């Protein structure tokens, strides 16, 4: 047996595998410009990415009479956001350093790989394809794949079921990822270079890592330790 046989390593997408905030910020500011509103900064958007496009749009309108927008109007501008983002989904988005070599090593060690993201499938799939990452993953669960999405545990459990393994671990960058892993329950690895909200304390029972060159070996060590205990 290889060290990671029977394990699915589940990755969040935005802020974990891919630095997508530049293109999301550009899209949000494109919509805000159409509405005659002030642009938002990259730093503001980075910490909203894991909450979805609607949350980013609401944040952009938060200080500008958001309450004046009906549900229909919000739905319209959200559609405009999605349409623009689809066209510019990877203008400036890139995988974080070390991601590809980490995925390669995990597969060599026997792991199955999955993505669990709060990005819609219609956006997650073309982003992965454009960045030539989609071939690494056995399954992808997006915000709209199931009735539930993170921080509910069901999407993580679905990743394990779909890949046919007994165990799973979650790799993410947000409190949402951590809460989903905790509820699943499974080990959680948090990327310190992602989009963690500054006000949220880092949980003591999650393993933090600052570069993907370190992650794969940590997972191997901890999974083998868990199986021995």
Secondary structure as UniProt FT lines:
FT   TURN            3..6
FT   STRAND          7..11
FT   TURN            15..17
FT   STRAND          18..19
FT   HELIX           21..34
FT   TURN            35..36
FT   HELIX           42..46
FT   TURN            47..48
FT   HELIX           49..51
FT   HELIX           53..61
FT   TURN            62..65
FT   HELIX           66..68
FT   HELIX           71..87
FT   TURN            88..90
FT   STRAND          94..95
FT   TURN            97..98
FT   HELIX           99..108
FT   TURN            109..110
FT   STRAND          112..116
FT   HELIX           121..130
FT   TURN            131..132
FT   HELIX           134..136
FT   STRAND          139..141
FT   TURN            143..145
FT   TURN            150..151
FT   HELIX           154..163
FT   STRAND          167..172
FT   HELIX           175..184
FT   STRAND          187..191
FT   TURN            192..193
FT   TURN            198..199
FT   TURN            204..205
FT   STRAND          207..209
FT   HELIX           212..228
//
